[in-house]
Amino acid sequence: MTDKNSDTNNLTYLGGKSEPTKNLETFPNQKPGRYYLVTLETDEFTCLCPKTGQPDFATIRVEYIPDRLIVESKSFRLYIWSYRNEGVFHEHVTNMILDDIVKALDPHWCKVIGIFNIRGGVGITVEAEHVKTPEAVEHLRL
């Protein structure tokens, strides 16, 4: 059972105000010695084309093997929302999300996949990966 007090002490978004933010909140992983996969996925990602300002839409999937911390899902939603008015290339934003997840969690392994909607007849999928613990990756592939 989760210890409500210690797990939620630092969570400010859960049950509170909903505004876009770049802050990813975390809570302690109660099974840090176990390699397991966490997947966060949203098909509601939006950013802007840096040249035309037109909206781009995507599905963003974050897969990670946690070490000491886990990302709180509402803060992830607010984080994703924070990109809606930013002009950024698909390749860059996918890597920015990976960098921010790694900075917040320091996971054993993390992969961010951005599947951007077709525009002008071309669809773009970007995958960016971070490996801290190769054994965790091997465990994942078993």
MDTraj code that builds the backbone (N, CA, C; nanometers):
import mdtraj as md
import numpy as np

residues = "MET THR ASP LYS ASN SER ASP THR ASN ASN LEU THR TYR LEU GLY GLY LYS SER GLU PRO THR LYS ASN LEU GLU THR PHE PRO ASN GLN LYS PRO GLY ARG TYR TYR LEU VAL THR LEU GLU THR ASP GLU PHE THR CYS LEU CYS PRO LYS THR GLY GLN PRO ASP PHE ALA THR ILE ARG VAL GLU TYR ILE PRO ASP ARG LEU ILE VAL GLU SER LYS SER PHE ARG LEU TYR ILE TRP SER TYR ARG ASN GLU GLY VAL PHE HIS GLU HIS VAL THR ASN MET ILE LEU ASP ASP ILE VAL LYS ALA LEU ASP PRO HIS TRP CYS LYS VAL ILE GLY ILE PHE ASN ILE ARG GLY GLY VAL GLY ILE THR VAL GLU ALA GLU HIS VAL LYS THR PRO GLU ALA VAL GLU HIS LEU ARG LEU".split()
xyz = np.array([
    [0.0837, -0.1178, 0.0000],
    [0.0000, 0.0000, 0.0000],
    [0.0890, 0.1253, 0.0000],
    [0.0450, 0.2271, -0.0692],
    [0.1201, 0.3515, -0.0793],
    [0.1085, 0.4314, 0.0495],
    [0.2218, 0.4854, 0.0931],
    [0.2227, 0.5753, 0.2077],
    [0.1828, 0.7127, 0.1555],
    [0.0549, 0.7486, 0.1733],
    [-0.0002, 0.8710, 0.1158],
    [0.0794, 0.9950, 0.1540],
    [0.1181, 1.0058, 0.2770],
    [0.1879, 1.1263, 0.3214],
    [0.3215, 1.1442, 0.2523],
    [0.4059, 1.0421, 0.2504],
    [0.5392, 1.0587, 0.1924],
    [0.5348, 1.0645, 0.0400],
    [0.4431, 0.9928, -0.0232],
    [0.4368, 0.9923, -0.1693],
    [0.3782, 1.1205, -0.2269],
    [0.2926, 1.1873, -0.1539],
    [0.2244, 1.3039, -0.2096],
    [0.2709, 1.4371, -0.1517],
    [0.3661, 1.4349, -0.0608],
    [0.4110, 1.5586, 0.0047],
    [0.4509, 1.6679, -0.0935],
    [0.5190, 1.6338, -0.2006],
    [0.5724, 1.7335, -0.2923],
    [0.4871, 1.7547, -0.4165],
    [0.3688, 1.6938, -0.4219],
    [0.2827, 1.7073, -0.5397],
    [0.1887, 1.8256, -0.5211],
    [0.2004, 1.9238, -0.6094],
    [0.1178, 2.0436, -0.5969],
    [0.0092, 2.0526, -0.7034],
    [0.0238, 1.9822, -0.8147],
    [-0.0731, 1.9912, -0.9238],
    [-0.1901, 1.8952, -0.9048],
    [-0.1634, 1.7778, -0.8515],
    [-0.2664, 1.6765, -0.8339],
    [-0.3741, 1.7297, -0.7404],
    [-0.4972, 1.7391, -0.7916],
    [-0.6075, 1.7911, -0.7125],
    [-0.6099, 1.9422, -0.7034],
    [-0.5234, 2.0076, -0.7797],
    [-0.5147, 2.1536, -0.7720],
    [-0.5353, 2.2210, -0.9057],
    [-0.4826, 2.3392, -0.9158],
    [-0.4946, 2.4245, -1.0334],
    [-0.4345, 2.3585, -1.1577],
    [-0.4961, 2.3858, -1.2730],
    [-0.4473, 2.3283, -1.3982],
    [-0.4042, 2.4388, -1.4932],
    [-0.2773, 2.4645, -1.4965],
    [-0.2169, 2.5620, -1.5873],
    [-0.0985, 2.4961, -1.6546],
    [-0.0697, 2.5296, -1.7809],
    [0.0478, 2.4723, -1.8461],
    [0.1749, 2.5044, -1.7675],
    [0.2658, 2.4079, -1.7607],
    [0.3909, 2.4279, -1.6880],
    [0.4988, 2.3363, -1.7430],
    [0.6217, 2.3770, -1.7307],
    [0.7347, 2.2921, -1.7701],
    [0.7854, 2.2100, -1.6513],
    [0.7217, 2.2230, -1.5363],
    [0.7645, 2.1515, -1.4164],
    [0.7036, 2.0115, -1.4122],
    [0.7882, 1.9110, -1.4109],
    [0.7433, 1.7724, -1.3969],
    [0.7578, 1.7320, -1.2512],
    [0.6464, 1.7013, -1.1875],
    [0.6515, 1.6578, -1.0478],
    [0.6724, 1.5069, -1.0421],
    [0.7355, 1.4632, -0.9350],
    [0.7682, 1.3216, -0.9192],
    [0.7289, 1.2733, -0.7807],
    [0.7232, 1.1408, -0.7679],
    [0.7047, 1.0798, -0.6374],
    [0.7968, 0.9587, -0.6295],
    [0.8260, 0.9103, -0.5094],
    [0.9236, 0.8016, -0.4938],
    [0.8750, 0.6697, -0.5542],
    [0.9681, 0.5994, -0.6160],
    [0.9435, 0.4640, -0.6654],
    [0.9557, 0.3688, -0.5470],
    [0.8506, 0.2979, -0.5148],
    [0.8547, 0.2066, -0.4008],
    [0.9180, 0.0715, -0.4348],
    [0.9532, 0.0503, -0.5614],
    [1.0219, -0.0728, -0.6024],
    [1.1471, -0.0384, -0.6833],
    [1.2406, 0.0383, -0.6260],
    [1.3579, 0.0815, -0.7028],
    [1.4507, -0.0324, -0.7439],
    [1.4429, -0.1465, -0.6793],
    [1.5280, -0.2594, -0.7156],
    [1.4696, -0.3458, -0.8256],
    [1.3528, -0.3114, -0.8748],
    [1.2853, -0.3908, -0.9783],
    [1.2821, -0.3114, -1.1086],
    [1.3198, -0.3760, -1.2171],
    [1.3087, -0.3125, -1.3484],
    [1.1677, -0.3369, -1.4010],
    [1.0938, -0.2295, -1.4236],
    [0.9610, -0.2401, -1.4835],
    [0.9366, -0.1191, -1.5718],
    [0.8477, -0.1357, -1.6663],
    [0.8236, -0.0346, -1.7679],
    [0.7016, 0.0507, -1.7332],
    [0.7176, 0.1820, -1.7439],
    [0.6068, 0.2764, -1.7290],
    [0.5883, 0.3433, -1.8650],
    [0.4633, 0.3524, -1.9108],
    [0.4339, 0.4170, -2.0383],
    [0.3304, 0.5267, -2.0166],
    [0.3624, 0.6450, -2.0633],
    [0.2697, 0.7579, -2.0645],
    [0.2418, 0.7900, -2.2104],
    [0.1153, 0.8097, -2.2464],
    [0.0839, 0.8370, -2.3862],
    [-0.0315, 0.9356, -2.3952],
    [-0.0183, 1.0295, -2.4860],
    [-0.1257, 1.1241, -2.5132],
    [-0.1335, 1.1495, -2.6630],
    [-0.2562, 1.1596, -2.7129],
    [-0.2752, 1.1973, -2.8531],
    [-0.3213, 1.3427, -2.8626],
    [-0.2997, 1.4183, -2.7566],
    [-0.3441, 1.5571, -2.7511],
    [-0.2279, 1.6575, -2.7534],
    [-0.1115, 1.6143, -2.8021],
    [0.0029, 1.7049, -2.8078],
    [-0.0142, 1.8023, -2.9233],
    [0.0155, 1.9296, -2.8965],
    [0.0150, 2.0320, -3.0005],
    [0.1326, 2.1258, -2.9798],
    [0.1913, 2.1644, -3.0899],
    [0.2905, 2.2716, -3.0908],
    [0.2678, 2.3485, -3.2198],
    [0.3508, 2.4468, -3.2449],
    [0.3349, 2.5277, -3.3651],
    [0.4531, 2.5085, -3.4582],
    [0.4271, 2.5169, -3.5880],
    [0.5355, 2.5178, -3.6855],
    [0.6171, 2.6448, -3.6609],
    [0.7502, 2.6327, -3.6465],
    [0.8305, 2.7512, -3.6164],
    [0.8355, 2.8527, -3.7313],
    [0.7999, 2.8114, -3.8503],
    [0.8035, 2.9027, -3.9658],
    [0.6673, 2.9663, -3.9927],
    [0.5611, 2.8828, -3.9980],
    [0.4286, 2.9329, -4.0370],
    [0.3385, 2.9668, -3.9186],
    [0.3693, 2.9111, -3.8007],
    [0.2838, 2.9322, -3.6849],
    [0.1600, 2.8450, -3.6847],
    [0.1466, 2.7584, -3.7857],
    [0.0305, 2.6691, -3.7904],
    [0.0483, 2.5551, -3.6911],
    [-0.0638, 2.5037, -3.6380],
    [-0.0531, 2.3983, -3.5368],
    [-0.0103, 2.2643, -3.5963],
    [0.0701, 2.1939, -3.5195],
    [0.1079, 2.0564, -3.5494],
    [0.0526, 1.9702, -3.4363],
    [0.0031, 1.8534, -3.4711],
    [-0.0573, 1.7628, -3.3739],
    [0.0199, 1.6323, -3.3723],
    [0.0257, 1.5693, -3.2555],
    [0.1027, 1.4453, -3.2445],
    [0.0524, 1.3592, -3.1302],
    [0.0897, 1.2331, -3.1399],
    [0.0815, 1.1416, -3.0268],
    [0.2217, 1.1357, -2.9683],
    [0.2315, 1.1569, -2.8389],
    [0.3601, 1.1476, -2.7699],
    [0.3528, 1.0282, -2.6758],
    [0.4500, 0.9400, -2.6887],
    [0.4597, 0.8238, -2.5998],
    [0.5943, 0.8302, -2.5275],
    [0.5874, 0.8233, -2.3960],
    [0.7073, 0.8200, -2.3130],
    [0.7102, 0.6840, -2.2450],
    [0.8174, 0.6117, -2.2661],
    [0.8379, 0.4821, -2.2000],
    [0.9640, 0.4957, -2.1153],
    [0.9573, 0.4481, -1.9906],
    [1.0772, 0.4549, -1.9084],
    [1.0785, 0.3454, -1.8038],
    [1.1992, 0.3106, -1.7628],
    [1.2214, 0.2199, -1.6504],
    [1.2683, 0.3081, -1.5364],
    [1.1833, 0.3261, -1.4339],
    [1.2190, 0.4185, -1.3264],
    [1.3336, 0.3674, -1.2407],
    [1.4054, 0.4603, -1.1834],
    [1.5046, 0.4291, -1.0816],
    [1.4437, 0.4692, -0.9477],
    [1.4736, 0.5868, -0.8975],
    [1.4228, 0.6284, -0.7663],
    [1.2909, 0.7051, -0.7742],
    [1.2585, 0.7615, -0.8925],
    [1.1428, 0.8500, -0.9040],
    [1.0497, 0.8097, -1.0178],
    [0.9229, 0.8502, -1.0033],
    [0.8199, 0.8270, -1.1044],
    [0.7548, 0.9623, -1.1320],
    [0.7207, 0.9879, -1.2585],
    [0.6565, 1.1157, -1.2910],
    [0.5067, 1.1066, -1.2583],
    [0.4558, 1.2124, -1.1982],
    [0.3128, 1.2192, -1.1664],
    [0.2380, 1.2551, -1.2947],
    [0.1315, 1.1824, -1.3271],
    [0.0674, 1.1924, -1.4586],
    [0.0003, 1.3273, -1.4855],
    [-0.0575, 1.3914, -1.3860],
    [-0.1189, 1.5219, -1.4125],
    [-0.0123, 1.6257, -1.4460],
    [0.1005, 1.6211, -1.3773],
    [0.2067, 1.7161, -1.4104],
    [0.2586, 1.6896, -1.5519],
    [0.2577, 1.5631, -1.5942],
    [0.2967, 1.5295, -1.7316],
    [0.1978, 1.5919, -1.8304],
    [0.0695, 1.5832, -1.8001],
    [-0.0333, 1.6417, -1.8878],
    [-0.0141, 1.7931, -1.8976],
    [0.0096, 1.8594, -1.7845],
    [0.0303, 2.0041, -1.7854],
    [0.1598, 2.0411, -1.8578],
    [0.2603, 1.9562, -1.8451],
    [0.3870, 1.9751, -1.9168],
    [0.3636, 1.9674, -2.0684],
    [0.2924, 1.8651, -2.1132],
    [0.2624, 1.8498, -2.2558],
    [0.1836, 1.9706, -2.3061],
    [0.0898, 2.0165, -2.2268],
    [0.0067, 2.1321, -2.2607],
    [0.0920, 2.2569, -2.2802],
    [0.2041, 2.2669, -2.2116],
    [0.2875, 2.3874, -2.2173],
    [0.3488, 2.4113, -2.3555],
    [0.3470, 2.3128, -2.4427],
    [0.4049, 2.3278, -2.5761],
    [0.3070, 2.3851, -2.6791],
    [0.1819, 2.3996, -2.6441],
    [0.0791, 2.4322, -2.7433],
    [0.1021, 2.5631, -2.8176],
    [0.1716, 2.6581, -2.7578],
    [0.1967, 2.7867, -2.8246],
    [0.3427, 2.8063, -2.8618],
    [0.4209, 2.6989, -2.8578],
    [0.5633, 2.7098, -2.8904],
    [0.5894, 2.6673, -3.0347],
    [0.6690, 2.7465, -3.1030],
    [0.7122, 2.7107, -3.2372],
    [0.8378, 2.6249, -3.2278],
    [0.8275, 2.4995, -3.2726],
    [0.9407, 2.4082, -3.2568],
    [0.9309, 2.2957, -3.3600],
    [1.0443, 2.2543, -3.4113],
    [1.0475, 2.1415, -3.5040],
    [1.0213, 2.0110, -3.4297],
    [0.9625, 1.9155, -3.4989],
    [0.9259, 1.7866, -3.4387],
    [1.0457, 1.7150, -3.3770],
    [1.1557, 1.7164, -3.4492],
    [1.2760, 1.6490, -3.4005],
    [1.3264, 1.7123, -3.2709],
    [1.3202, 1.8453, -3.2660],
    [1.3696, 1.9163, -3.1480],
    [1.2798, 1.8941, -3.0271],
    [1.1489, 1.9034, -3.0461],
    [1.0592, 1.8914, -2.9320],
    [1.0628, 1.7508, -2.8733],
    [1.0780, 1.6493, -2.9564],
    [1.0873, 1.5123, -2.9057],
    [1.2107, 1.4984, -2.8170],
    [1.3222, 1.5534, -2.8609],
    [1.4447, 1.5485, -2.7805],
    [1.4358, 1.6366, -2.6559],
    [1.3654, 1.7474, -2.6640],
    [1.3459, 1.8332, -2.5466],
    [1.2659, 1.7596, -2.4390],
    [1.1621, 1.6883, -2.4815],
    [1.0811, 1.6116, -2.3862],
    [1.1667, 1.5047, -2.3205],
    [1.2466, 1.4333, -2.4004],
    [1.3362, 1.3319, -2.3432],
    [1.4306, 1.3961, -2.2413],
    [1.4932, 1.5061, -2.2769],
    [1.5868, 1.5725, -2.1852],
    [1.5184, 1.6117, -2.0538],
    [1.3968, 1.6632, -2.0632],
    [1.3250, 1.7050, -1.9420],
    [1.2847, 1.5867, -1.8546],
    [1.2421, 1.4772, -1.9170],
    [1.2065, 1.3560, -1.8409],
    [1.3306, 1.3012, -1.7708],
    [1.4414, 1.2944, -1.8433],
    [1.5662, 1.2430, -1.7844],
    [1.6118, 1.3337, -1.6706],
    [1.6023, 1.4632, -1.6882],
    [1.6420, 1.5570, -1.5824],
    [1.5556, 1.5398, -1.4573],
    [1.4260, 1.5200, -1.4752],
    [1.3342, 1.5068, -1.3618],
    [1.3462, 1.3724, -1.2907],
    [1.3710, 1.2648, -1.3677],
    [1.3633, 1.1296, -1.3113],
    [1.4960, 1.0573, -1.2953],
    [1.5933, 1.0887, -1.3799],
    [1.7164, 1.0096, -1.3866],
    [1.6826, 0.8601, -1.3952],
    [1.6021, 0.8212, -1.4956],
    [1.5574, 0.6818, -1.5064],
    [1.6698, 0.5900, -1.5546],
    [1.6492, 0.4599, -1.5329],
    [1.7439, 0.3616, -1.5868],
    [1.7476, 0.3714, -1.7395],
    [1.6295, 0.3911, -1.7981],
    [1.6159, 0.3959, -1.9437],
    [1.4925, 0.4781, -1.9763],
    [1.4962, 0.5487, -2.0879],
    [1.3798, 0.6254, -2.1312],
    [1.3810, 0.6394, -2.2827],
    [1.2621, 0.6315, -2.3403],
    [1.2442, 0.6550, -2.4837],
    [1.1221, 0.7431, -2.5016],
    [1.1354, 0.8448, -2.5862],
    [1.0233, 0.9306, -2.6217],
    [0.9995, 0.9138, -2.7710],
    [0.8737, 0.8881, -2.8044],
    [0.8343, 0.8701, -2.9438],
    [0.7304, 0.9771, -2.9762],
    [0.7579, 1.0559, -3.0775],
    [0.6632, 1.1558, -3.1263],
    [0.6124, 1.1122, -3.2623],
    [0.4826, 1.0880, -3.2717],
    [0.4202, 1.0470, -3.3977],
    [0.3344, 1.1647, -3.4427],
    [0.3879, 1.2421, -3.5346],
    [0.3241, 1.3659, -3.5771],
    [0.2291, 1.3408, -3.6932],
    [0.1141, 1.4072, -3.6881],
    [0.0127, 1.3903, -3.7918],
    [0.0672, 1.4316, -3.9278],
    [0.0143, 1.3682, -4.0290],
    [0.0555, 1.3978, -4.1662],
    [0.0165, 1.5404, -4.2005],
    [0.1141, 1.6109, -4.2570],
    [0.0902, 1.7466, -4.3037],
    [0.1680, 1.7641, -4.4329],
    [0.1011, 1.8146, -4.5339],
    [0.1651, 1.8295, -4.6640],
    [0.2026, 1.6957, -4.7238],
    [0.1297, 1.5905, -4.6848],
    [0.1533, 1.4572, -4.7393],
    [0.2656, 1.3803, -4.6716],
    [0.3253, 1.4377, -4.5673],
    [0.4382, 1.3719, -4.5015],
    [0.4101, 1.3575, -4.3518],
    [0.4228, 1.2353, -4.3024],
    [0.4153, 1.2103, -4.1598],
    [0.5566, 1.1977, -4.1045],
    [0.5751, 1.2408, -3.9827],
    [0.7078, 1.2332, -3.9207],
    [0.6945, 1.1620, -3.7871],
    [0.7798, 1.0620, -3.7662],
    [0.7907, 0.9946, -3.6372],
    [0.9335, 1.0116, -3.5894],
    [0.9479, 1.0565, -3.4656],
    [1.0800, 1.0794, -3.4074],
    [1.0909, 0.9953, -3.2807],
    [1.2012, 0.9213, -3.2679],
    [1.2284, 0.8428, -3.1479],
    [1.3616, 0.8879, -3.0893],
    [1.3608, 0.9195, -2.9615],
    [1.4835, 0.9602, -2.8921],
    [1.4968, 0.8735, -2.7674],
    [1.6182, 0.8287, -2.7392],
    [1.6394, 0.7317, -2.6315],
    [1.7555, 0.7722, -2.5419],
    [1.7419, 0.7389, -2.4135],
    [1.8456, 0.7617, -2.3125],
    [1.8673, 0.6301, -2.2378],
    [1.9935, 0.5899, -2.2198],
    [2.0262, 0.4683, -2.1443],
    [2.1241, 0.5046, -2.0334],
    [2.0836, 0.4791, -1.9099],
    [2.1735, 0.4953, -1.7958],
    [2.2228, 0.3587, -1.7479],
    [2.1320, 0.2593, -1.7473],
    [2.1624, 0.1269, -1.6935],
    [2.1394, 0.0222, -1.8030],
    [2.2458, -0.0208, -1.8727],
    [2.2284, -0.1174, -1.9812],
    [2.1566, -0.2460, -1.9384],
    [2.1775, -0.2906, -1.8130],
    [2.1102, -0.4138, -1.7661],
    [1.9586, -0.3970, -1.7682],
    [1.9096, -0.2783, -1.7402],
    [1.7656, -0.2522, -1.7420],
    [1.7111, -0.2691, -1.8841],
    [1.7872, -0.2235, -1.9819],
    [1.7461, -0.2357, -2.1217],
    [1.7425, -0.3823, -2.1626],
    [1.8428, -0.4590, -2.1195],
    [1.8451, -0.6022, -2.1492],
    [1.7246, -0.6714, -2.0868],
    [1.6919, -0.6349, -1.9645],
    [1.5756, -0.6916, -1.8963],
    [1.4479, -0.6616, -1.9735],
    [1.4392, -0.5405, -2.0266],
    [1.3227, -0.4972, -2.1028],
    [1.3054, -0.5813, -2.2282],
    [1.4134, -0.6199, -2.2898],
    [1.4075, -0.6931, -2.4174],
    [1.3881, -0.8432, -2.3994],
    [1.3919, -0.8928, -2.2763],
    [1.3729, -1.0372, -2.2520],
    [1.2310, -1.0798, -2.2743],
])
top = md.Topology()
chain = top.add_chain()
for i, resn in enumerate(residues, 1):
    res = top.add_residue(resn, chain, resSeq=i)
    for name in ("N", "CA", "C"):
        top.add_atom(name, md.element.get_by_symbol(name[0]), res)
traj = md.Trajectory(xyz[None], top)
